[in-house]
Amino acid sequence: MIGPLLFILLSLGDLAIHSTEGCENMEIVSRAEWGARESLSNETMVTPVPHLFIHHTAMSECNNFASCSQMMRTIQNFHIDDRGWDDIGYNFLIGGDGRVYMGRGWDRVGAHTYGFNRIAVAFSLMGDFSHKLPSELMLNATKSLIECAKNENHVISNYKLHGHRDAGCTECPGSAFYNLIKTWPHFVGGPIPDRLKARTSRRVRREENPLLWEQPTAVEPVAVGISSSCFATGFRNHLRLFFCKASEARTEKP
């Protein structure tokens, strides 16, 4: 006969197994572990969300816990101190060491993809993947994190996967990497028709500049040239680029 205590322990063990489905092969580094500053906002979003965006940081790569943690602090400092955002922009980042580093986490509104911050989660891979692919270690971690998002109901079961460029005039997540994610399940290219429906308020947040067609990627400056992805979005969207140069480093406050 199973005693009450043993029954409770077995039940908790079953719940623990269920709660980590799709996540068991990942090592997620907490904010405390990589030395994060305190977030300036606790704004949450309604989950599960319908969109999942892939980014790259367009910075140098890291290959161990120490260098990736330093990179996380560098990106967070830039986003807070230079961009005027409330925290590091992404929900999660993937390092060259194959670890997943927590950014804002699953349920916090990010600052990663203009027009979609409240209805999407964003994963950013540390490095520049314009001309080469991320390592297998990074790709496997990214795929596992996507599975975790789906299995844990952070994104809807028929979520739509995008590269950052699908929602704006940017080369992010790099052409080499973008060509790969186009082959992944649930991928949907841009332009995304419901991007303008994502704004739930006319109130302008510091982290969403209405004059910018893209959110800057890590320390990558706002694109002012017209990339190939822009032509697909129509002439009206090109007009936004004229404002980018003048407002390159600006963020609008509420």
C-alpha positions in Angstrom: 0.0 0.0 0.0 1.3 3.4 -1.0 1.5 5.8 2.0 0.2 9.4 1.7 3.7 10.9 1.6 4.9 8.6 -1.1 1.8 9.2 -3.1 2.4 13.0 -2.9 6.0 12.6 -3.9 5.1 10.5 -6.9 2.5 13.0 -8.0 4.9 15.9 -7.7 7.4 14.0 -9.7 4.9 13.3 -12.4 4.0 17.0 -12.5 7.7 17.9 -12.7 8.2 15.6 -15.7 5.1 17.1 -17.4 6.2 20.7 -16.8 9.6 20.1 -18.4 8.4 18.3 -21.5 10.4 19.5 -24.5 12.9 21.3 -22.2 14.8 18.5 -20.6 17.7 18.6 -23.0 18.3 22.3 -22.5 20.4 24.1 -19.9 18.6 27.4 -19.2 20.8 30.0 -17.5 18.8 32.2 -15.1 19.0 36.0 -15.0 20.7 35.7 -11.6 23.3 33.3 -13.0 24.4 35.6 -15.9 24.3 38.7 -13.7 21.3 40.6 -15.0 20.3 44.0 -13.8 16.8 44.4 -12.4 14.1 44.9 -15.1 12.4 48.3 -15.1 9.1 46.8 -16.1 6.9 43.9 -15.1 4.4 44.2 -18.0 3.1 40.8 -18.9 1.5 39.5 -22.1 -1.4 37.1 -22.6 -0.1 33.6 -23.5 0.0 31.5 -25.5 1.0 33.8 -28.3 0.6 33.2 -32.0 4.0 34.3 -33.2 7.6 33.3 -32.6 10.5 35.4 -34.0 14.1 34.4 -34.6 16.8 37.0 -34.4 20.6 37.2 -34.3 22.5 39.8 -32.2 24.8 40.8 -35.1 27.6 40.9 -32.6 30.7 38.7 -31.8 30.1 35.2 -30.8 30.7 33.6 -27.4 31.7 30.0 -26.6 31.5 29.4 -22.9 29.5 30.4 -19.9 31.8 33.3 -18.9 31.9 35.0 -22.3 28.2 34.4 -23.0 27.3 35.8 -19.6 29.4 38.9 -20.4 27.7 39.2 -23.7 24.3 39.1 -22.0 25.3 41.9 -19.7 26.7 43.9 -22.6 23.5 43.6 -24.6 21.3 44.4 -21.6 23.4 47.5 -20.7 23.0 48.7 -24.3 19.3 48.1 -24.5 18.7 49.9 -21.1 21.3 52.7 -21.2 21.5 53.5 -24.9 18.1 52.5 -26.3 16.2 53.5 -23.1 14.4 50.2 -22.9 13.2 48.6 -19.7 15.4 45.5 -20.0 17.2 43.3 -22.5 14.8 43.1 -25.5 14.6 39.4 -26.2 12.7 36.7 -24.3 15.6 34.2 -24.6 19.1 34.1 -26.2 21.2 31.2 -27.3 24.9 31.2 -26.7 27.7 29.5 -28.7 28.1 27.2 -25.7 24.7 25.6 -26.5 23.1 27.1 -23.4 19.8 29.1 -23.4 20.1 32.4 -21.5 16.9 33.9 -20.0 16.1 37.4 -21.2 12.7 38.6 -20.3 11.3 35.1 -20.0 8.1 33.6 -21.4 5.4 35.9 -20.2 7.0 39.4 -20.2 6.4 41.8 -23.1 9.7 42.2 -25.0 11.3 44.8 -27.2 12.3 42.8 -30.2 9.9 43.1 -33.1 8.0 46.4 -33.7 4.2 45.7 -33.7 4.6 42.2 -32.3 6.1 42.6 -28.9 2.8 41.8 -27.1 1.8 38.8 -29.3 5.1 37.1 -29.9 8.2 35.6 -28.2 11.6 36.2 -29.6 14.8 34.0 -29.5 18.1 35.6 -30.5 21.2 33.7 -31.3 24.4 35.4 -30.2 26.6 36.1 -33.2 26.3 37.4 -36.8 24.9 34.8 -39.2 24.7 36.8 -42.3 27.2 34.6 -44.1 27.4 31.4 -42.1 25.1 29.2 -40.0 25.1 29.0 -36.3 26.8 25.9 -34.9 24.9 22.6 -34.5 25.0 23.2 -30.8 23.2 26.5 -31.1 20.7 25.1 -33.7 19.8 22.2 -31.5 19.3 24.4 -28.5 17.1 26.7 -30.6 15.0 23.8 -31.9 14.6 22.5 -28.3 13.5 25.9 -27.1 10.9 26.1 -29.8 9.6 22.6 -28.8 9.5 23.8 -25.2 7.5 26.8 -26.1 5.0 24.7 -27.9 4.8 21.9 -25.4 4.5 24.2 -22.4 1.8 26.3 -24.1 3.8 29.5 -24.4 2.9 29.6 -28.1 -0.2 28.2 -29.7 0.0 24.8 -31.3 -0.2 26.2 -34.8 2.2 29.1 -34.0 3.8 31.0 -36.9 7.6 31.1 -37.1 9.3 34.1 -38.6 12.6 35.7 -39.0 12.9 39.3 -37.8 13.1 40.5 -41.4 9.6 39.2 -42.0 8.3 42.1 -39.9 10.6 44.9 -40.9 13.3 46.2 -43.1 16.3 44.5 -41.6 18.7 41.7 -42.6 18.2 40.0 -39.2 18.6 37.1 -38.5 21.2 37.1 -41.3 20.7 35.7 -44.8 22.5 32.4 -44.2 20.5 31.6 -41.1 17.2 32.9 -42.5 17.5 30.6 -45.5 17.7 27.7 -43.0 14.8 28.6 -40.8 12.6 28.9 -44.0 12.8 25.1 -44.0 11.7 24.7 -40.4 8.1 23.7 -39.4 5.6 26.5 -39.0 7.7 29.0 -40.9 5.7 31.8 -42.5 7.5 34.5 -44.5 6.7 38.2 -44.6 5.2 40.6 -44.9 2.9 39.7 -42.0 -0.6 41.1 -42.5 -1.6 41.4 -38.9 1.4 43.3 -37.7 -0.6 46.6 -37.5 -3.3 44.9 -35.5 -0.8 44.0 -32.7 -0.8 47.4 -31.1 -3.3 47.3 -28.3 -3.0 51.0 -27.3 -2.3 54.3 -28.9 0.0 55.1 -26.0 3.6 55.0 -27.3 6.0 53.0 -25.2 9.7 53.9 -25.0 10.5 50.5 -26.5 8.3 50.9 -29.6 9.2 53.9 -31.7 6.4 54.5 -34.2 8.8 56.1 -36.6 10.9 53.0 -36.9 10.0 50.2 -39.3 12.3 47.8 -37.3 13.5 47.4 -33.8 17.3 47.5 -33.7 19.0 44.2 -33.2 21.2 44.2 -30.1 23.8 46.9 -31.0 23.1 46.8 -34.7 22.0 50.2 -35.9 18.7 50.8 -37.5 18.7 50.0 -41.2 18.4 53.0 -43.4 19.0 51.3 -46.7 16.2 49.4 -48.5 16.9 45.7 -48.1 15.4 43.1 -50.5 12.7 42.2 -47.9 11.4 45.8 -48.0 10.3 45.6 -51.6 7.8 42.9 -50.7 6.2 45.2 -48.1 5.1 47.9 -50.6 5.9 51.5 -51.2 4.0 52.7 -48.1 6.4 50.9 -45.9 9.4 52.4 -47.7 8.3 55.8 -46.5 9.1 54.8 -42.9 12.7 54.5 -43.9 13.0 58.2 -44.4 12.3 58.7 -40.7 14.8 56.1 -39.6 17.9 58.2 -40.3 16.6 61.2 -38.3 15.4 59.0 -35.4 18.1 56.4 -35.5 19.0 56.6 -31.8 15.7 58.0 -30.6 13.1 56.2 -28.4 9.7 57.8 -27.8 8.6 58.0 -24.2 5.0 57.5 -23.0 
